[in-house]
Amino acid sequence: MSKVSRRDKANAIRALSMDAVQRAKSGHPGAPMGMADFAEVLWSDFLKHNPNHPSWIDRDRFVLSNGHGSMLLYSLLHLTGYGLEIEQLKNFRQLHSKTPGHPEYGDTPGVETTTGPLGQGISNAVGMAIAERTLAAQFNRPDHEVINHRTWVFLGDGCLMEGISHECCSLAGTLGLGKLIAFYDDNGISIDGEVEGWFTDNTVKRFEAYGWQVVPEVNGHNSDSITHAIKAALEETDKPTLICCKTVIGYGSPNKQGKESSHGSPLGEDEVALVREELGWESDAFVIPPAIADAWNMQERGSAAEADWQQGFDLYEAAYPGLAQELKRRMDGNLPTDWARLSANKIAEISNKAEDVATRKASLNALNAFGPDLPELIGGSADLAGSNYSIWSGSMDIKENHGGNYIYFGVREFGMSAIVNGIVLHGGFKTYGATFLMFSDYARNALRMAALMQIPSIFLFTHDSIGVGEDGPTHQPIEQTASLRMIPGMSVWRPCDGVESAVAWQQAFEARSGPVSLIFSRQNLKHQPRTPEQIEAISRGGYVLKDCDGEPEAIVIATGSEVELATGAVKILSQHRIRVVSMPSTDRFLDQDEAYRQSVLPDSVTNRLLVEAGVTDGWWKFIGLKGRVMGIERFGESAPAGEVFRHFGLTEEGVAKTLQEMLKPN
């Protein structure tokens, strides 16, 4: 076989990328063509992976943060042997293909995270690096190293302009994540043109200030320079590394390289032909010469790498069988064997205490109850831990103890949420991130990404309503709970007391696909007495909390802090037959079968009142056109919580008055 040069291999990426974009008449050819050389060096010589087994637990993680350059990744996956057939590249950006416009987790083997919203890929990668280091500290032994891999990231100017990159890269430096290595595609071009008009940061000094090692001014089209830079990164074990590669966007295009015209549009048939001449690429579209294809294929090398690791793991398993089984359990995403019994017992204990408690404190009680049985639990707060009670009794700071389980994220809500997603994507942990509900807006796109990827990230939100009181409308969430419920695939729980809070946490831990948002109060709430059957029904999302004899004249549905208003109002109107339904999770209730839903909310009862201290639009599906909603359609007020609730008419007396109006004969 004739010798295949590095440039030949890199040009295979360029050819596949420009051809796929041209065929789709849509896409971004510039980044793949510009980044092809450092992609070739990394994937050929340094990346530890096995195309035959993309989920090998000790593989390196590779993240394409500038996800618009997706054809770079798809080309690499095709060439190295991940089973991404050439027909899939021909169907780039087409319906139901494995090559969507931006890489999507779960669609394509080898894609570690969904990227596209710039800055989130590097942030996910920070989470992956945290997961690797924590897992290694928890499971490795001096004579057996079964977790030892790196996280590699490609990112561009856009990722570095996004604020989330500041949040997460700053924290990565503070934590000293030495196995996180990022390549900055410094091509000076974004979709609007030359970035010097709006991005003049000194990136080298910025990352050095974060505590990163920076390898500057690397020629991104010289394999020797790239190799030298990667070796420098591997030698630094106490800091993450940023490799700054000077590249030309659209490299190889005579008329469009170095210009924004190659960024987000096909090159055009004539220019594609000129690129072939410029690169000396003689093959037709989507044809890779056999010698180059053979040089790229990593299947044999990947299988050998995993086989070597497996041999070491077998020795580890013989020496530490319990640890080995625990590692496999956690990486498979399974809960401890006895979880169902343990969690049910803990919920029963919490119920027997019958405490009137703020649900943020009930959340902490649940963490203290469940935490000792969940060694995979890891989480933290974007500051505010003293207010949202996210530090439980077994928490250990991962900065001080790499085998710990608590992360001080600092005031970084968006970054925290993307890092949580990265830890979940890596595997081996049940992961939560905490802040005030109001600041879920800062984190919004990371929450959406968790739902899009269908991963079980847990988001803990406290200070859930006008009950925040004196902090006023800037801190009083009105539309946030409804907004979270609107995210497809996001499960939302707003419990009314300690028992519902414990069940909400139980359900979050048991989730296998899709994120969970847990929403808790600042103020104390009354314990609601229940039968064992009612406790069991909480997990169904909505259930009859207080019932009446015979068919109800009216049904009151409430969530969270407003449940006690509903039960209090029913006591005032004891002469009427009124049912109270607690609905901590609307999405879970809607997942129940029709018979169960009818048993809770029978169609025959049209007098329905919904009570929740927030916007009302999302509730009409539960109450029908004859029902009423008591909520809030404007921003809050600054005053003690009780006064604010009275100001908006959200009291037991106010609920009773509304019910009386509904029960009057027509």
C-alpha positions in Angstrom: 0.0 0.0 0.0 1.4 3.4 -0.9 2.1 5.7 1.9 -0.8 8.0 3.0 0.2 11.4 4.2 -1.4 13.2 7.1 -2.6 15.9 4.6 -4.3 13.1 2.5 -6.2 12.0 5.6 -7.1 15.6 6.6 -8.3 16.2 3.0 -10.6 13.2 3.3 -12.4 15.2 6.0 -12.5 18.3 3.9 -13.9 16.5 0.9 -16.6 14.6 2.8 -17.6 17.8 4.6 -17.9 20.1 1.5 -19.6 17.3 -0.5 -22.2 16.6 2.2 -23.0 20.3 2.7 -23.2 20.8 -1.1 -25.6 17.9 -1.5 -27.8 19.1 1.3 -27.6 22.7 0.0 -27.3 23.6 3.6 -24.7 23.6 6.3 -21.3 24.9 7.5 -18.3 23.7 5.4 -15.8 26.3 6.7 -15.1 24.9 10.2 -14.6 21.3 9.2 -12.2 22.3 6.4 -10.3 24.6 8.7 -10.1 22.2 11.6 -9.3 19.0 9.7 -5.6 19.0 10.4 -5.8 19.1 14.1 -8.7 16.7 14.1 -6.5 14.3 12.1 -3.7 14.4 14.6 -5.9 14.0 17.6 -8.0 11.2 16.3 -5.1 9.3 14.7 -2.5 9.5 17.4 -4.0 10.5 20.8 -7.7 9.9 21.2 -8.4 6.7 23.2 -11.6 5.2 21.8 -13.0 2.0 20.3 -15.3 2.4 17.2 -16.6 -1.1 17.8 -17.8 -0.2 21.3 -18.7 3.5 21.5 -19.9 3.2 25.1 -16.6 1.7 26.5 -16.5 3.3 30.0 -12.9 4.3 29.9 -12.9 5.9 26.5 -11.8 9.5 26.0 -14.7 11.9 25.6 -14.7 14.1 22.5 -16.9 17.1 22.3 -17.4 19.3 19.2 -18.5 22.5 21.0 -18.9 24.5 17.8 -21.6 22.0 16.7 -22.4 23.8 13.4 -19.2 22.1 12.1 -21.0 18.8 12.5 -19.6 17.3 9.3 -16.2 17.3 10.8 -17.4 14.9 13.5 -19.5 12.8 11.1 -16.6 12.5 8.7 -14.4 11.3 11.6 -17.0 8.8 12.8 -17.4 7.4 9.2 -13.7 7.2 8.5 -12.6 5.7 11.8 -15.2 2.9 11.7 -18.2 3.8 13.9 -20.7 2.3 11.4 -21.8 5.7 10.1 -22.2 4.6 6.5 -21.6 6.9 3.5 -25.3 6.9 2.8 -25.8 8.7 6.1 -23.3 11.4 5.0 -25.2 11.7 1.7 -28.3 12.3 3.8 -26.8 15.1 5.9 -29.4 17.3 7.4 -32.3 15.2 6.0 -35.2 13.8 7.9 -34.5 10.8 10.2 -30.8 10.6 9.1 -28.1 9.9 11.6 -26.4 13.1 10.5 -28.6 16.0 11.6 -27.6 19.6 11.2 -26.0 19.7 14.6 -24.7 16.6 16.5 -27.5 15.0 18.6 -26.8 12.7 21.5 -28.5 9.3 21.0 -28.9 9.6 17.3 -25.3 8.8 16.2 -22.8 6.4 17.8 -19.8 8.4 18.9 -21.7 11.7 19.6 -21.1 12.3 23.3 -23.4 15.4 23.6 -25.8 17.5 21.6 -24.1 20.7 20.5 -25.1 23.7 18.5 -26.0 26.4 21.1 -22.4 27.8 21.4 -20.5 27.5 24.6 -22.5 24.6 26.0 -20.2 21.9 24.6 -17.2 23.1 26.4 -19.4 23.4 29.5 -20.6 19.8 29.2 -17.0 18.9 28.8 -16.1 20.5 32.1 -18.8 18.2 33.7 -17.3 15.2 31.9 -13.9 16.0 33.3 -15.3 16.4 36.8 -17.0 13.1 36.5 -13.9 11.3 35.3 -11.7 12.7 38.1 -14.4 11.9 40.8 -15.0 8.4 39.5 -11.3 7.7 39.4 -10.8 8.9 43.0 -13.7 6.8 44.2 -12.8 3.5 42.3 -9.1 3.4 41.4 -6.7 1.7 43.8 -2.9 2.1 43.9 -2.4 -1.2 42.1 -5.4 -0.9 39.7 -6.3 2.2 37.6 -9.6 1.4 35.8 -10.7 5.0 35.3 -8.1 7.1 33.4 -9.3 9.0 30.4 -9.4 12.6 29.0 -11.9 15.0 27.7 -11.1 16.7 24.5 -13.0 19.7 23.1 -13.0 21.6 19.9 -14.4 25.1 20.1 -14.4 28.4 18.2 -14.7 32.1 18.6 -18.4 31.9 19.1 -18.1 29.5 22.0 -15.6 31.9 23.7 -17.9 34.9 23.2 -20.8 33.2 24.9 -21.0 34.0 28.6 -21.3 30.4 29.6 -17.8 29.7 28.5 -16.5 32.3 31.0 -18.6 30.6 33.8 -17.4 27.1 33.1 -13.8 27.7 32.0 -13.2 29.8 35.1 -14.5 26.9 37.3 -12.5 24.3 35.4 -9.3 26.3 36.2 -10.3 26.7 39.8 -10.9 22.9 40.1 -7.6 22.1 38.3 -9.1 19.7 35.8 -5.8 18.5 34.3 -7.4 15.9 31.9 -9.5 18.6 30.1 -7.9 19.7 26.9 -9.5 22.2 24.5 -8.6 23.2 20.9 -9.5 26.8 20.1 -10.1 27.1 16.3 -8.8 30.7 16.1 -9.9 31.6 12.5 -11.1 35.1 13.2 -14.4 34.6 11.4 -18.0 34.3 12.5 -21.1 34.4 10.4 -21.1 38.2 10.4 -17.5 38.4 9.2 -14.2 39.2 10.8 -14.6 39.0 14.6 -12.1 41.7 15.3 -14.9 44.2 15.1 -16.6 42.6 18.1 -14.2 40.2 19.7 -10.8 41.5 20.8 -10.3 39.6 24.0 -6.8 38.5 24.8 -7.8 34.8 25.0 -4.4 33.7 26.1 -4.3 36.0 29.1 -8.0 35.3 29.9 -7.4 31.6 30.2 -4.1 32.0 32.1 -6.1 34.1 34.5 -8.6 31.3 34.9 -5.7 28.9 35.9 -5.4 27.1 32.6 -2.2 26.1 30.8 -2.3 27.9 27.4 -0.3 26.7 24.3 -0.5 29.8 22.0 0.1 30.5 18.3 -0.1 26.9 17.1 -0.1 26.5 13.4 -3.4 24.6 12.9 -2.3 23.4 9.5 1.0 21.9 10.6 0.9 18.4 12.1 4.2 18.7 13.9 3.1 21.9 15.6 -0.2 20.3 16.6 1.5 17.2 17.9 4.0 19.2 20.0 1.1 21.2 21.5 -0.8 18.1 22.5 2.2 16.6 24.1 2.6 19.8 26.1 -1.0 19.4 27.2 -0.5 15.8 28.3 2.5 16.8 30.5 0.4 19.2 32.5 -1.7 17.3 35.0 -2.8 20.0 37.4 -4.4 22.4 35.0 -6.7 22.2 32.0 -5.1 23.2 28.7 -6.2 25.4 25.9 -4.4 24.9 22.6 -4.8 28.0 20.4 -4.7 26.9 16.8 -4.4 29.5 14.1 -6.4 28.2 11.2 -8.0 29.4 7.9 -11.7 28.8 7.7 -12.7 27.0 4.5 -9.0 25.9 4.0 -8.5 24.8 0.5 -11.2 26.9 -1.1 -9.4 29.3 -3.5 -12.1 32.0 -3.5 -13.8 31.5 -0.1 -11.1 30.4 2.4 -10.6 32.9 5.2 -14.0 34.5 4.5 -17.4 34.4 6.1 -18.8 33.1 2.8 -17.5 29.7 3.7 -18.9 29.7 7.2 -22.6 28.9 6.9 -23.4 28.2 3.2 -22.4 25.5 0.6 -19.4 26.5 -1.4 -21.2 26.0 -4.7 -20.5 23.3 -7.4 -17.9 25.4 -9.2 -16.0 26.2 -6.0 -16.1 22.5 -4.9 -14.5 21.6 -8.1 -11.8 24.2 -7.5 -11.2 22.9 -4.0 -10.5 19.4 -5.5 -7.9 20.9 -7.8 -6.4 23.0 -5.0 -6.1 20.0 -2.7 -5.2 17.5 -5.4 -8.2 15.4 -4.5 -9.1 13.4 -7.5 -11.9 11.2 -6.1 -15.5 11.8 -6.9 -18.0 13.1 -4.3 -18.3 10.7 -1.3 -15.5 8.4 -2.5 -12.6 7.8 -0.3 -9.6 6.0 -1.9 -9.0 2.6 -0.3 -5.5 3.4 0.9 -6.8 6.5 2.8 -9.8 4.6 4.1 -7.5 1.9 5.5 -5.2 4.4 7.0 -8.1 6.0 8.8 -9.9 2.9 10.1 -9.4 2.6 13.9 -11.4 -0.5 14.6 -8.5 -2.9 15.2 -6.5 -0.4 17.2 -9.6 0.6 19.3 -10.5 -3.0 20.1 -6.9 -3.7 21.1 -6.9 -0.7 23.4 -10.1 -1.8 25.1 -8.8 -5.4 25.4 -5.8 -4.1 27.2 -8.1 -2.2 29.6 -10.4 -5.2 30.0 -7.4 -7.3 31.1 -6.6 -4.8 33.8 -10.2 -4.6 34.8 -10.4 -8.4 35.2 -7.5 -8.2 37.6 -9.3 -5.3 39.4 -12.5 -7.3 39.6 -10.6 -10.3 41.1 -9.0 -8.1 43.7 -12.0 -5.9 44.5 -15.2 -7.7 43.3 -17.5 -5.4 45.3 -16.0 -2.2 43.8 -16.1 -3.7 40.3 -19.7 -4.6 40.5 -20.5 -1.2 42.0 -18.7 0.6 39.1 -20.6 -1.5 36.5 -23.9 -0.8 38.3 -23.3 2.9 38.4 -22.2 3.2 34.8 -25.2 1.2 33.7 -27.4 3.8 35.5 -29.0 1.3 37.8 -30.0 2.1 41.4 -28.9 0.0 44.3 -30.5 -3.4 44.4 -32.6 -2.7 47.5 -33.6 0.8 46.5 -37.4 0.2 46.3 -37.6 -1.0 49.8 -35.1 1.5 51.2 -36.8 4.5 49.6 -40.3 3.4 50.6 -39.1 3.0 54.2 -37.6 6.5 54.2 -40.8 8.0 52.9 -42.8 6.3 55.6 -40.4 7.6 58.3 -40.8 11.1 56.9 -44.6 10.8 56.9 -44.6 9.6 60.5 -42.8 12.7 61.6 -45.7 14.9 60.4 -43.6 18.1 60.4 -44.8 21.5 59.3 -41.7 22.6 57.3 -40.7 24.6 54.3 -40.3 22.2 51.4 -36.8 23.5 50.8 -36.0 22.1 54.3 -38.1 19.0 53.4 -35.9 18.6 50.3 -32.8 18.6 52.6 -34.4 16.0 54.8 -35.0 13.8 51.8 -31.4 14.2 50.7 -30.2 13.3 54.2 -32.5 10.3 54.2 -31.7 9.0 50.7 -28.1 10.2 50.4 -26.4 7.4 52.4 -27.9 4.8 50.2 -26.8 6.6 47.0 -23.0 6.6 46.6 -23.5 7.9 43.1 -25.1 11.1 44.3 -23.2 14.3 43.3 -24.4 17.8 43.1 -24.1 21.4 44.2 -25.4 24.9 44.1 -24.8 28.1 42.1 -24.0 29.8 45.4 -27.1 30.2 47.7 -26.5 26.8 49.4 -27.3 28.3 52.7 -30.7 29.2 51.4 -31.6 26.3 49.1 -30.3 23.7 51.5 -28.4 21.7 48.9 -25.6 20.6 51.2 -26.7 17.4 52.9 -25.0 15.7 55.9 -22.8 13.5 53.7 -21.6 16.2 51.4 -17.8 16.5 50.7 -16.2 19.3 48.5 -14.7 17.8 45.3 -12.1 20.5 45.3 -10.7 19.4 48.6 -11.5 15.7 48.2 -11.5 14.5 44.6 -13.6 11.5 45.6 -16.2 13.8 47.1 -19.8 14.6 46.0 -20.4 18.3 46.4 -19.6 21.1 43.9 -19.4 24.7 44.8 -20.4 26.2 41.5 -20.3 29.8 42.5 -22.8 32.3 41.0 -23.0 30.4 37.7 -26.6 29.2 37.1 -26.2 28.5 33.4 -22.8 27.0 33.7 -23.8 24.9 36.6 -26.7 23.4 34.6 -24.6 22.6 31.6 -21.9 21.0 33.8 -24.7 18.9 35.5 -25.6 17.7 32.0 -22.0 16.8 31.3 -21.7 14.8 34.4 -24.9 12.9 33.6 -23.7 12.3 30.0 -20.4 10.9 31.3 -22.2 8.4 33.5 -21.8 7.0 36.9 -23.7 9.6 38.9 -27.1 10.9 39.9 -26.5 14.6 39.6 -28.3 17.7 40.8 -27.7 21.5 40.5 -29.5 24.0 42.8 -30.5 27.6 42.7 -33.6 29.9 43.2 -36.5 29.2 40.9 -36.3 32.8 39.6 -32.8 32.1 38.2 -33.9 29.0 36.2 -34.3 31.7 33.5 -30.5 32.2 33.5 -30.1 28.4 33.0 -32.9 28.0 30.5 -31.1 26.7 27.5 -29.2 24.1 29.5 -32.5 22.9 30.9 -33.8 22.6 27.4 -30.8 20.8 26.2 -31.2 18.2 29.0 -34.7 17.6 27.8 -33.7 17.5 24.2 -31.1 14.8 25.0 -33.5 13.0 27.3 -31.0 12.7 30.0 -31.9 12.5 33.7 -30.4 15.7 35.1 -31.9 16.9 38.3 -32.5 20.6 38.9 -33.4 21.8 42.4 -35.2 25.1 42.6 -36.2 26.8 45.8 -38.0 30.1 46.7 -40.8 29.1 44.4 -43.3 31.9 44.5 -44.5 35.2 46.0 -43.7 33.4 49.3 -40.2 34.8 48.8 -41.8 37.9 50.3 -39.6 40.9 51.0 -37.1 40.3 48.2 -39.9 41.4 45.9 -40.8 40.9 42.3 -37.2 40.5 41.0 -37.0 37.3 43.1 -40.6 36.2 43.0 -41.1 33.6 40.2 -44.5 34.0 38.6 -44.1 32.4 35.1 -41.2 30.1 35.8 -43.0 27.0 36.9 -45.4 27.1 33.9 -42.4 27.8 31.7 -40.6 24.7 32.9 -43.7 22.6 32.4 -43.8 23.7 28.7 -40.4 22.1 27.9 -41.1 18.8 26.1 -39.7 16.0 28.2 -39.1 18.0 31.4 -40.8 16.5 34.4 -41.7 19.1 37.0 -42.6 18.5 40.6 -43.9 21.1 43.0 -44.7 19.3 46.3 -46.9 20.6 49.1 -45.1 19.2 52.2 -42.4 16.9 53.4 -43.9 13.7 52.2 -44.5 14.9 48.7 -41.0 16.4 48.7 -39.5 13.0 49.5 -41.5 11.3 46.8 -40.4 13.9 44.3 -36.8 13.2 45.1 -37.4 9.5 44.9 -38.9 9.9 41.4 -36.0 12.1 40.3 -33.5 9.5 41.4 -35.5 6.8 39.6 -35.7 8.7 36.3 -33.8 7.0 33.5 -34.6 9.4 30.6 -35.5 13.1 30.7 -34.6 15.8 33.3 -36.5 16.5 36.5 -37.1 20.0 38.0 -37.9 19.9 41.7 -39.6 23.1 43.0 -39.6 24.0 46.7 -40.9 26.7 49.0 -39.1 29.2 51.2 -41.9 29.4 53.8 -43.2 26.7 56.1 -46.1 24.5 54.8 -48.5 22.4 56.8 -48.1 18.6 56.8 -51.0 16.9 55.1 -52.2 13.6 56.7 -52.4 10.7 54.3 -53.2 7.0 54.2 -50.5 4.6 52.9 -52.6 4.4 49.7 -52.5 8.1 49.2 -48.7 8.1 49.8 -48.3 5.5 47.1 -50.5 7.6 44.8 -48.2 10.7 45.0 -45.9 9.1 42.5 -48.8 9.2 39.9 -48.5 13.0 39.8 -52.0 13.9 41.0 -54.3 12.2 43.6 -57.2 12.8 45.9 -55.9 14.3 49.1 -59.2 15.2 50.7 -62.5 13.6 49.6 -66.2 13.9 50.4 -69.1 11.6 50.6 -70.8 11.0 47.3 -70.0 12.8 44.0 -68.3 16.1 44.6 -70.1 19.4 44.0 -66.7 20.8 43.1 -63.0 19.8 42.9 -60.2 22.0 43.9 -56.8 21.3 42.3 -53.7 22.8 43.9 -49.9 22.5 44.0 -47.2 23.3 46.4 -47.9 26.0 49.0 -51.5 26.5 47.7 -52.6 22.9 48.8 -53.0 24.0 52.4 -55.1 27.0 51.2 -57.4 24.5 49.4 -57.7 22.2 52.4 -58.4 25.1 54.6 -61.0 26.5 52.3 -62.8 23.1 52.2 -63.0 23.2 56.0 -64.7 26.6 55.9 -67.2 25.2 53.4 -67.8 21.9 55.3 -71.5 22.0 54.3 -70.5 21.3 50.7 -69.1 18.2 49.1 -65.7 19.3 47.8 -62.8 17.2 46.8 -59.2 18.4 47.0 -56.7 17.1 44.5 -53.0 17.7 45.1 -51.1 17.7 41.8 -47.4 17.9 42.4 -46.6 16.8 38.8 -48.9 17.6 35.9 -46.8 15.7 33.4 -46.7 12.5 35.6 -50.5 12.8 36.1 -51.1 13.1 32.3 -49.0 10.0 31.8 -51.5 7.9 33.8 -54.1 5.8 32.1 -57.5 7.2 31.5 -59.2 5.2 34.2 -56.9 6.6 36.9 -57.3 10.2 35.6 -61.1 9.8 35.7 -61.0 8.4 39.2 -59.3 11.7 40.3 -60.9 14.2 38.0 -64.2 12.7 36.7 -65.7 14.4 33.7 -69.0 14.5 35.5 -67.7 17.2 37.9 -67.3 20.4 35.9 -67.0 22.8 38.8 -63.3 22.8 39.1 -61.1 25.4 40.7 -57.3 25.5 40.3 -55.1 27.3 42.8 -51.5 28.1 42.1 -49.5 31.3 42.8 -48.4 31.8 39.3 -49.6 32.4 35.7 -52.7 30.5 34.8 -52.6 29.7 31.1 -51.3 26.1 31.4 -54.2 24.9 33.7 -57.2 25.1 31.4 -56.7 21.5 30.2 -57.4 20.3 33.7 -60.4 22.5 34.6 -62.3 22.9 31.3 -64.2 26.0 30.1 -66.5 26.0 33.1 -63.6 26.0 35.6 -61.8 28.8 37.2 -58.1 29.5 38.1 -56.9 31.5 41.0 -53.4 32.6 40.1 -51.3 35.7 39.4 -51.1 37.4 36.0 -48.7 40.1 36.9 -45.4 40.5 38.8 -45.2 40.3 42.6 -44.8 42.8 45.4 -42.1 43.5 48.0 -43.6 42.7 51.5 -43.7 39.9 54.0 -45.0 36.7 52.4 -48.3 36.6 54.2 -49.1 40.1 53.2 -48.3 39.4 49.5 -50.5 36.3 49.5 -53.4 38.4 51.0 -52.7 41.2 48.5 -53.3 38.7 45.6 -56.3 37.1 47.3 -54.5 33.8 47.8 -55.8 32.9 51.3 -58.1 30.2 52.7 -60.9 32.7 52.8 -60.2 33.9 49.3 -60.4 30.3 47.9 -63.6 29.6 49.9 -65.2 32.8 48.5 -64.4 31.7 44.9 -65.8 28.3 45.6 -69.0 29.7 47.0 -69.4 31.8 43.8 -68.9 28.7 41.7 -71.4 26.7 43.7 -74.2 29.3 43.5 -77.2 28.0 41.4 -77.2 29.5 37.9 
